Every structure is written in structure tokens, then in C-alpha cells.
């Protein structure tokens, strides 16, 4: 792609933070090789700056006049945001015990020579697997002596725990996951239609700008082979509804779910997860979360094992077992242990020529503080280089993706820069089109059907478009059923916090929060305004209006509508609990000439909590989880 210089107006710095422009990397790898790069940190940051100059191209070049929705093209290294950027110390997982055991393939071996050096004795093992009928429990077999042969197979189990003692008083412990199906490693009956493997690496709470700024090594490693979508919109708050859209194609938000089951109270085994479709055509499937939680955080999750290989029990043990260093288990980062398990799975399935589908999600380093993800950069980039060197990316469709941008970091509160073979031409055309998680799902449907870019194929609820076909330029948020709060198809104007629109909107947000809290008023304190932090007036651009798009059930281009309808986004702090909320309010004024405010309307789905509530909402976690973002428990304030 040719380089263009994007001359940015100052007002673009007021655009939404990357929560509304979540990051998606789309890489299609077919017998290609990642280039080798040097890994000096300073050089890579400079590389990121040069790359940003290419990415921040002319809007006139990439946004045609007939395109309805235009996201801001942000500079990840803009001075206005760099003052908030921190660089964490490298992740240092100190070696606290000798490696008395190690894993190869799906077998665990003991190092007898090393054991003799350190007087290792009482080496034992016990298998584990997901307990029947529960996603939260782990079933353990009894402890047994480690085999005298020095080799232990993990077949038919989810993994194994190891323990022993050495040097008299020291304790040895380790955990290993199985990377083969419970029924063992066999060659699948494969559908004859060509389909590539699918490898999805998800990273929690990271935007496109975060990725370029905090993961320059990884970005540099994969950049030559990727297609980088610059206009991706999140569906809703939190990981669950966004990843549910990717994996099922359905909407499953608090206020609007297309499923009969309540995922907070019922198992979701019957949901139409896309990995089921891949299984039917001969793929071996794997679900690997670093910290189990997308489908089981304060929820039942899966009654039965959902995929052929399911790392939940292993990841739960990594989380529950004591650790000497944060984000580490023994002498390795927890994220690396998950990645290495995926690598062994890929090797295992490749050895018997089985196609595979992997969905993985890394949580811990990125969820709370944006900059902490930088500690994953070297780990992730070297892992990509390693699996490429083993030819494990041959014939593989690789997605590197996220659920949404950061929601809880201070950068969100203090800064408002919102910052090649099959269908290659379509992928390129779609780089600057508005895309979303539903498109990700439709792309996976194309792959599982082995039918790429077929415009005649029915689409689920006509919301998503496969990235192997053209995404319409006239597409708006209404077309994909995204709430106004998460839409960026507007221009915006900064308001004074004393503006009547800001004050009225703040009052509406507080009233809506307290209205939602009314059913739990015996448990939760009412909220009051501490201060208005910022306010912006949002206006649909002319193209959206001319396309007769609806907003809050008002047809903006209807000439019979004389009222002036605007949307105001307010960030405010409440008390007690110091909650920070961002909400969008529909303001109706008498007319363009008469500024009298007739109504101010908002809803649950249009209000987000953008700082962490920690344990302060525990009193409603199990009964009214959707109110956690609003509730400050009375028991927290004796």
C-alpha cells in the first residue's frame, strides 16, 4: 500500500477512545514466511512511528464521498496521548525450582539425573479433567507414584498435577495440560472441500492504537502478511457479548438477547457456536483461555466439554495455584504456557493431517491497565516466529483480535482521543469500511462452508458481511443493530460542563442509574453527582441522514420532524464509590431556532462504567449481575 500523509485537524483529537474502534488484525497465511527482524526496543518503537505515518493516510484517499460512516484515523504516538503512556518492567518469571519433569507432545517425562542431583523423592501425579455437569469444578484422580519408566501419558484426561520433595525441605509442583481429545489422537474423517486451519488469538481490552504502541515487536513480526481493519466497531460492553457475536453470530447483551437461555443462570451448551460447524466437517477444535471467564465468569458456562480440547481446568489451576510472581506459573509467564499448549496442539493435529480450529483468549496483562500488555510483546512475537519456523502456519487462517478497547485504565478517564489468495481484493477494500464482530462470524462461516465471498449465501439476520466480500460503503450502526452509545458515525462538538445540554444529560444519566437500582435498593446505595468531567454533542453526518437511518426511532431525514434531535455524551463521576460513567443521551429541542429542551432520554445500554468497581458490587453479583456497574453495596459503607 502506498504511503500517504494524513494532515489531521486538531478537532480529531476529541474522537472516541479506542473502545469504539477495537483492534482487529486479519492475517491470511498460505505458504508464506514472516520476515526476520531485530528486536531492539528503541528501533521497534521508531518502526511503530514510521508505520503509523503510513496508516494515518488521507481521508480523501480512503473515505469516498458516498461512505456513510468514517472512523477517526488516529496517531498512536500523538503527544496528547503519550503523556499518559507508561512502560512497565519486563515480565520476569524467576526460576524457583529445578525442572524435574517436562512435557513433549502429550507425554510427561521425569528427569531422573536431575532428580538424583537434588535428592528428589516422593514424586507423585494425579490426573484431572472437567467435572461432569459443572464448568467450575475439577475432578481429580487419586495421587499415585510417578511411573518407574519415567514417562506418563495424558491420553483420556485434561491434564496432570505433579508433586514431590527435594533437598530435604523443598517442595516441587507442576501442572501440565493434555492437548489431545479425550478419545485420543486419531485421523478425522475430513470433508473433501478445501478449508484452511483457523487460529484465533484474542487479547482482552486492546485497541488498534494500543497494539501499535505497546506491541511493536509483535506488530512488526506479522505486518508483512496482515490485513489490518481500521474501522471495527464493538457490539456492547464487556467481553461476553462481543465474543458471542464472533462465535455465534447472535446478539447476547444484557438488554437484548436472541437466546432463550439466560447465560448468567443456565448452561449454554446448546448455543450455535461456530466450532460445532467446524467439527462436522472434520476439524479438531480447541478452546483455550488464559483465565477462564468469557462464558463462565459468575455464570454456569458449559455443562459438557464444548470442544475436543478444552483448557479450562488447566487454566483454572494456573490461576488458583500459588505463584511466586504475578502473571507467572513457576518460571514461565502464564500467557506463554497457554501459547505453548496451542503450539503442541497444532503440531499434534498436523502430524495426523487433521484440520483444526483454535479459539484462544489472553486476559490478565491487558484487562485493567493498557500499558501492561507491553510485557507480552516479546513473548507473543517470538511465539509467532517460532510456530512459523515450524511451518505450523502453513495453510492457516490467523486472526489476532480483541473484544473492545480498554475500559478501566486512567487513560480512558483523562483523555478523549477516541481514538492472498482467496478474496484478497475484498480484504483490501474492506480495510476502511465499517466492520464489526458479526463480520468476523460471517467470515468464519465462509471458511467452514469452503465458499469464499459468495454474495448469494444467506447471512444470519442480514447484519454481518464476510470479509471475503465487499462491505457496503453506506453501512451505518443501525444496520448492524449497535446502540448509539457505541456508534462512531457522528461528528462531535465539545461542550462546556456548564452547558444546559451537559447538565440535563447528566441528570438523565443519574436518573436512569437510580431507576435501574430501584429493585435492589435494599442492597445498593443511590448515586449522586460528584462532578461532570466532560461533555460532547454528537451529530449524525449528512451521509447518514441522507440514507434515512433511524436513531432512537426518529427518522433524521424526515422533513416533517421539526424538533431538533441531538445526542450528548457525558462523562461524570458519582458518589458514593467514586464511580466514573460515560453515557449518551438523546436530547430533543423544540427546533433549530428554539433551544428549549423538550426531553432527555437514555437507557441502561447507553451507560458504561469506565473505572473498576472491584468488590464493591458483590451483593448483586449472583442475583443481578447486570447491575454490578451501577451498584455500590450498602455493606461496603458501614
Beta strands, then each sheet from edge to edge (+ up, - down):
strand 1: 24-29
strand 2: 101-104
strand 3: 107-110
strand 4: 121-130
strand 5: 138-140
strand 6: 144-145
strand 7: 151-153
strand 8: 159-166
strand 9: 170-177
strand 10: 197-203
strand 11: 226-229
strand 12: 232-233
strand 13: 284-289
strand 14: 309-310
strand 15: 328-329
strand 16: 332-333
strand 17: 356-362
strand 18: 396-401
strand 19: 435-436
strand 20: 490-495
strand 21: 528-540
strand 22: 550-551
strand 23: 554-555
strand 24: 564-575
strand 25: 580-589
strand 26: 597-601
strand 27: 607-609
sheet 1: 11+ 1- 18+ 10+ 17+ 13+ 14+
sheet 2: 2+ 3- 7+
sheet 3: 5+ 4- 6+
sheet 4: 5+ 4- 8+ 9-
sheet 5: 12+ 19+
sheet 6: 15+ 16-
sheet 7: 20+ 21- 24+ 25- 26+
sheet 8: 20+ 21- 24+ 25- 27+
sheet 9: 22+ 23-
end
